[in-house]
């Protein structure tokens, strides 16, 4: 078990990060025409607005929470006077709210993609697979909340912080930090790393392009009507 733990949480993270970075760079360099979200907005807008907005707001909040919570050095929280217990409760409450928002959004998007014949016919295997992987990861993440309620002192959270920061700073034997944690946390970590592994081969690559400026854009895009006439239409966000 210790050897398996070392492979999964000591070696596998570096494989995932390597493929994540170099795979994304290779795809951007060689396959720029595939660097897109593959929007299905024109096929059916119903459910898209609520589903997409709830999903994206929720997933962004979850990402920021994980990024700050796991990668901020422990001494920073100590200097700020933030106890491990308070940080644990904040993660449970804020993460739970963001997770529920994301769950509603991804449920609408999954239903739309799987049960609308036109969207399903125009969806690739990767489109459907990554959506289901995200759905599974979200459900597992929400399932960790009841387990976390039994560790309100925050010391379990410190193990994950030490592990994540140890991976990025190339510390040896960091896998030992998560050897004895609950299996639900291990499943969450494993699937999370796997998402990084498959990231370059899916529509998730559009995250790199993050057009924050797009929210305030006042430009127009040129489209053609069915009879071939050119029209200028305000740009709108798409799935």
C-alpha positions as CSV (number, residue, x, y, z in Angstrom):
1,X,0.0,0.0,0.0
2,X,2.9,2.4,0.8
3,X,4.4,1.7,-2.6
4,X,1.1,2.2,-4.4
5,X,0.6,5.4,-2.5
6,X,4.0,6.6,-3.5
7,X,3.3,5.9,-7.2
8,X,-0.1,7.6,-7.2
9,X,0.7,10.6,-5.0
10,X,4.4,10.9,-5.5
11,X,5.1,10.1,-9.2
12,X,1.7,10.4,-10.9
13,X,1.4,14.2,-10.1
14,X,4.6,14.9,-12.1
15,X,3.3,12.9,-15.1
16,X,0.0,14.8,-15.0
17,X,1.7,18.2,-14.7
18,X,4.2,17.5,-17.5
19,X,1.5,16.4,-19.9
20,X,-0.7,19.3,-18.8
21,X,2.0,21.9,-19.6
22,X,3.8,20.5,-22.6
23,X,0.6,19.0,-24.1
24,X,-1.1,22.3,-24.0
25,X,1.9,24.0,-25.5
26,X,2.1,21.4,-28.3
27,X,-1.6,21.7,-29.1
28,X,-1.4,25.4,-29.2
29,X,1.6,25.3,-31.6
30,X,0.3,22.5,-33.9
31,X,-3.5,22.4,-33.6
32,X,-4.7,26.0,-33.2
33,X,-7.9,25.3,-35.2
34,X,-9.0,22.9,-32.4
35,X,-8.3,25.5,-29.7
36,X,-11.9,26.3,-29.0
37,X,-14.9,25.6,-26.7
38,X,-16.9,24.0,-29.5
39,X,-20.0,26.0,-28.6
40,X,-23.4,24.5,-29.1
41,X,-25.3,27.7,-28.4
42,X,-26.7,27.9,-32.0
43,X,-28.2,24.4,-31.6
44,X,-30.1,25.2,-28.4
45,X,-29.9,28.1,-26.1
46,X,-32.5,26.8,-23.6
47,X,-30.8,25.7,-20.3
48,X,-27.5,27.2,-21.6
49,X,-27.7,30.6,-19.8
50,X,-28.5,29.2,-16.4
51,X,-26.4,26.1,-16.7
52,X,-23.3,27.8,-18.2
53,X,-23.3,30.7,-15.7
54,X,-23.9,28.6,-12.6
55,X,-21.2,26.1,-13.7
56,X,-18.6,28.7,-14.6
57,X,-19.1,30.9,-11.5
58,X,-19.1,27.8,-9.3
59,X,-16.0,26.2,-10.9
60,X,-14.1,29.5,-10.7
61,X,-14.8,29.9,-7.0
62,X,-13.8,26.3,-6.4
63,X,-10.6,26.7,-8.4
64,X,-9.6,29.9,-6.6
65,X,-10.4,28.3,-3.2
66,X,-8.3,25.2,-4.0
67,X,-5.5,27.3,-5.4
68,X,-5.3,29.7,-2.4
69,X,-6.1,27.1,0.2
70,X,-3.6,24.5,-0.9
71,X,-0.7,26.6,-2.2
72,X,-0.6,29.4,0.3
73,X,2.3,28.6,2.8
74,X,1.0,27.7,6.2
75,X,3.1,30.4,7.8
76,X,1.2,33.0,5.9
77,X,-2.1,31.9,7.6
78,X,-0.3,31.8,10.9
79,X,1.0,35.4,10.5
80,X,-2.5,36.6,9.5
81,X,-3.9,34.8,12.6
82,X,-6.1,32.4,10.6
83,X,-6.4,29.2,12.5
84,X,-6.5,25.8,10.8
85,X,-10.0,25.3,12.2
86,X,-11.4,28.5,10.8
87,X,-9.8,27.8,7.5
88,X,-11.4,24.3,7.5
89,X,-14.9,25.8,8.2
90,X,-14.4,28.4,5.5
91,X,-13.5,25.7,3.0
92,X,-16.5,23.7,4.0
93,X,-19.0,26.5,3.8
94,X,-17.7,28.4,0.8
95,X,-16.7,25.2,-1.0
96,X,-20.1,23.8,-0.3
97,X,-22.0,26.8,-1.7
98,X,-19.8,27.0,-4.8
99,X,-20.1,23.2,-5.3
100,X,-23.9,23.3,-5.2
101,X,-23.9,26.1,-7.7
102,X,-21.6,24.2,-9.9
103,X,-23.6,21.0,-9.5
104,X,-26.8,22.6,-10.6
105,X,-25.0,24.2,-13.6
106,X,-23.3,21.0,-14.7
107,X,-26.5,19.0,-14.3
108,X,-28.2,21.3,-16.7
109,X,-25.3,21.2,-19.2
110,X,-25.1,17.4,-19.0
111,X,-28.8,16.9,-19.5
112,X,-28.7,19.3,-22.5
113,X,-25.7,17.5,-24.1
114,X,-26.9,14.0,-23.5
115,X,-30.6,14.3,-24.2
116,X,-30.8,16.8,-27.0
117,X,-30.4,14.8,-30.2
118,X,-28.8,17.6,-32.2
119,X,-26.3,18.5,-29.5
120,X,-25.5,14.8,-28.9
121,X,-25.0,14.2,-32.6
122,X,-22.6,17.2,-32.8
123,X,-20.6,16.3,-29.6
124,X,-17.4,14.4,-29.7
125,X,-16.4,11.6,-27.3
126,X,-14.1,14.1,-25.6
127,X,-16.9,16.7,-25.1
128,X,-19.1,14.2,-23.3
129,X,-16.2,12.4,-21.4
130,X,-14.8,15.6,-19.9
131,X,-18.2,16.7,-18.8
132,X,-18.8,13.4,-17.1
133,X,-15.4,13.5,-15.5
134,X,-16.0,17.0,-14.1
135,X,-19.4,15.8,-12.9
136,X,-17.8,12.9,-11.1
137,X,-15.1,15.0,-9.6
138,X,-17.7,17.5,-8.3
139,X,-19.8,14.8,-6.7
140,X,-16.7,13.3,-5.0
141,X,-15.7,16.8,-3.8
142,X,-19.1,17.4,-2.3
143,X,-18.9,13.9,-0.7
144,X,-15.8,15.0,1.2
145,X,-17.7,17.6,3.1
146,X,-19.4,15.2,5.6
147,X,-16.0,13.5,6.2
148,X,-14.4,17.0,6.7
149,X,-16.9,17.7,9.4
150,X,-15.2,15.1,11.5
151,X,-11.9,17.0,11.2
152,X,-12.8,20.5,12.2
153,X,-9.5,21.1,13.8
154,X,-8.0,21.6,10.3
155,X,-5.1,19.3,10.7
156,X,-6.3,17.0,7.9
157,X,-6.3,20.1,5.6
158,X,-2.7,20.7,6.6
159,X,-1.7,17.3,5.2
160,X,-3.1,18.3,1.8
161,X,-1.4,21.7,1.9
162,X,2.0,20.0,2.8
163,X,1.5,17.5,0.0
164,X,0.5,20.0,-2.7
165,X,3.3,22.4,-1.8
166,X,5.8,19.6,-1.6
167,X,4.9,18.4,-5.1
168,X,5.5,21.9,-6.6
169,X,8.8,22.4,-4.7
170,X,10.0,18.9,-5.6
171,X,10.2,17.7,-2.0
172,X,11.0,14.0,-1.6
173,X,8.5,11.5,-0.1
174,X,5.6,14.0,-0.1
175,X,3.2,11.1,-0.7
176,X,3.6,10.1,2.9
177,X,1.6,13.1,3.9
178,X,-1.6,11.6,2.5
179,X,-0.9,7.9,3.2
180,X,-3.5,7.7,6.0
181,X,-6.2,10.1,4.8
182,X,-9.8,9.0,4.1
183,X,-10.2,7.1,0.8
184,X,-12.7,9.7,-0.4
185,X,-10.0,12.4,-0.3
186,X,-7.6,10.1,-2.2
187,X,-10.2,9.6,-4.9
188,X,-10.7,13.3,-5.1
189,X,-7.0,13.9,-5.5
190,X,-6.6,11.1,-8.0
191,X,-9.4,12.3,-10.3
192,X,-8.3,15.9,-9.9
193,X,-4.8,15.0,-11.2
194,X,-6.3,12.9,-14.0
195,X,-8.2,16.0,-15.2
196,X,-4.8,17.8,-15.5
197,X,-3.6,14.8,-17.5
198,X,-6.4,14.8,-20.1
199,X,-6.7,18.6,-20.1
200,X,-4.6,19.2,-23.3
201,X,-6.7,16.8,-25.3
202,X,-10.1,18.3,-24.5
203,X,-12.0,21.6,-24.9
204,X,-10.7,22.6,-21.5
205,X,-7.7,24.2,-23.2
206,X,-9.9,27.3,-23.7
207,X,-9.2,28.1,-20.0
208,X,-5.7,29.2,-21.1
209,X,-7.3,31.9,-23.2
210,X,-9.5,33.2,-20.4
211,X,-10.9,36.3,-22.1
212,X,-11.6,38.4,-19.0
213,X,-11.6,41.5,-21.3
214,X,-14.5,39.9,-23.2
215,X,-17.0,40.8,-20.4
216,X,-16.7,44.5,-21.2
217,X,-16.3,44.1,-24.9
218,X,-18.3,46.5,-27.1
219,X,-17.2,45.1,-30.5
220,X,-19.2,43.4,-33.2
221,X,-18.8,40.2,-35.1
222,X,-19.7,39.8,-38.8
223,X,-22.2,37.0,-39.5
224,X,-24.2,36.1,-42.6
225,X,-27.9,35.6,-42.8
226,X,-29.3,32.6,-44.6
227,X,-29.5,34.6,-47.9
228,X,-25.9,35.5,-47.6
229,X,-26.2,39.1,-46.5
230,X,-23.6,40.4,-44.1
231,X,-24.8,41.7,-40.7
232,X,-23.0,43.2,-37.7
233,X,-24.2,41.6,-34.4
234,X,-23.0,42.3,-30.8
235,X,-20.8,39.5,-29.6
236,X,-22.2,37.3,-26.8
237,X,-20.6,34.7,-24.5
238,X,-21.1,31.1,-25.6
239,X,-20.8,27.8,-23.8
